[in-house]
Amino acid sequence: MDYLSLSIWGGYDAKPKGADQSFGQIFKQIVGDDTKVMVVGGVFSEATAADAVTNHTDLIGVGQGTLIDPLFGKKILDGQGDTIVSQISPEQVKKAAWTPGLFEAFTREDSLGLPALPGQESILSLHTGQFGEVKGMGSSTSGSD
């Protein structure tokens, strides 16, 4: 196995209940040095990216951080990690150029079950309901679904 990928709802540094180590640290011990461990979750800045690879895992996946700031990785490579946008806002939604479906998901109060983005409350009023109500998910904030 080349690598093991862990998508952790609680973030890259989350620990199992009662454990002293994070999931990434535990799995690194289990799989050994020949297999890399990649953790996805809770990386929204250069500091959290550095902490993750220094203390918890071999590799990181930056999903939501890249949704907020599509230039996340480039900014770190260019030495501009301090300019990473770490919270979504109406202005940043425009800059990030989300697809209509992604926009509709994250402007719903329930985010269609996805983990909330930092700053998400600032974009809830932008929800249009263009895709209608999703069965089993309840209605959105606009009331027009």
C-alpha positions in Angstrom: 0.0 0.0 0.0 1.4 3.4 -1.0 -0.7 5.5 1.3 -3.7 5.5 3.6 -6.1 8.4 3.4 -8.2 9.4 6.4 -10.9 12.0 6.1 -11.6 13.1 9.6 -14.7 15.2 10.4 -13.2 16.5 13.6 -10.0 17.8 11.9 -6.5 16.5 11.2 -5.7 16.6 15.0 -8.8 14.8 16.2 -8.3 12.0 18.6 -10.4 8.9 19.3 -12.3 9.1 22.5 -10.0 8.4 25.4 -6.9 8.5 23.2 -3.7 10.6 23.7 -2.8 10.5 20.1 -4.6 11.8 16.9 -6.0 9.4 14.3 -3.1 10.3 12.0 -0.5 9.5 14.7 -2.1 6.2 15.5 -2.4 5.1 11.9 1.2 6.1 11.2 2.3 3.6 13.9 0.0 0.9 12.6 1.1 1.1 8.9 4.8 1.8 9.5 7.3 3.8 7.6 6.7 2.1 4.2 3.1 3.5 3.9 2.3 7.2 4.1 -0.7 8.5 5.9 -2.7 11.3 4.5 -5.2 13.2 6.6 -8.0 15.5 5.3 -9.9 17.8 7.6 -9.5 21.1 9.4 -6.6 22.6 7.4 -7.4 26.3 6.7 -4.1 28.0 7.0 -0.3 27.6 6.5 0.0 27.1 10.3 -2.5 24.3 10.4 -1.0 22.7 7.3 2.5 22.8 9.0 1.2 21.5 12.3 -0.6 18.6 10.5 2.5 17.4 8.6 4.9 18.1 11.5 2.9 16.4 14.3 0.1 14.2 12.9 0.6 12.8 9.4 2.9 12.5 6.4 0.6 14.2 3.9 -2.5 16.4 4.0 -5.4 16.9 1.7 -6.8 20.4 1.7 -10.4 20.2 0.7 -12.5 22.9 2.3 -9.5 25.2 2.7 -9.1 25.1 -1.1 -12.8 25.7 -1.6 -12.4 28.9 0.3 -9.1 29.9 -1.3 -8.4 28.1 -4.5 -4.8 29.5 -4.4 -4.1 27.8 -1.0 -1.2 25.6 -2.1 0.3 28.2 -4.5 0.3 30.9 -1.8 2.3 28.6 0.5 4.7 27.6 -2.3 5.2 31.3 -3.2 5.9 32.3 0.4 2.6 34.1 0.8 0.9 31.7 3.2 -0.1 34.7 5.4 -2.4 35.9 2.6 -4.5 32.7 2.6 -8.2 33.5 3.0 -9.4 31.1 5.8 -13.1 32.1 6.1 -15.7 32.2 3.4 -17.6 35.4 2.8 -19.9 36.8 0.0 -16.8 38.4 -1.6 -14.7 35.3 -1.4 -17.5 33.2 -2.9 -17.2 35.3 -6.1 -13.4 35.0 -6.1 -13.5 31.3 -5.6 -15.8 30.8 -8.6 -17.9 28.0 -7.2 -20.1 25.9 -9.3 -23.9 26.5 -8.9 -24.3 23.2 -7.0 -21.5 23.9 -4.6 -22.9 27.4 -4.0 -26.3 26.0 -3.3 -25.0 23.3 -0.9 -22.9 25.7 1.2 -25.5 28.5 1.3 -28.1 26.1 2.9 -28.2 26.0 6.7 -27.7 22.2 6.6 -25.0 22.3 3.9 -26.5 19.1 2.6 -24.8 17.3 5.5 -21.3 18.6 4.6 -19.1 20.0 7.4 -19.7 23.8 7.8 -17.1 26.2 6.4 -15.6 28.8 8.6 -17.6 32.0 8.0 -20.4 30.1 6.4 -23.1 32.0 8.3 -22.1 35.1 6.2 -23.3 33.4 3.0 -26.5 31.7 4.1 -28.7 34.7 2.9 -27.4 34.1 -0.6 -29.2 30.8 -1.0 -31.4 30.8 -4.1 -33.1 27.4 -3.8 -32.6 26.8 -7.6 -32.3 23.1 -7.2 -35.3 22.7 -4.9 -35.5 20.8 -1.7 -33.4 17.6 -1.2 -35.5 14.7 0.1 -34.6 13.9 3.7 -32.6 17.1 4.2 -35.4 19.5 5.2 -35.9 22.9 3.7 -33.2 25.6 3.2 -33.0 29.0 4.6 -34.8 30.8 1.8 -38.1 29.1 2.2 -38.5 29.0 -1.5 -37.4 25.4 -1.9 
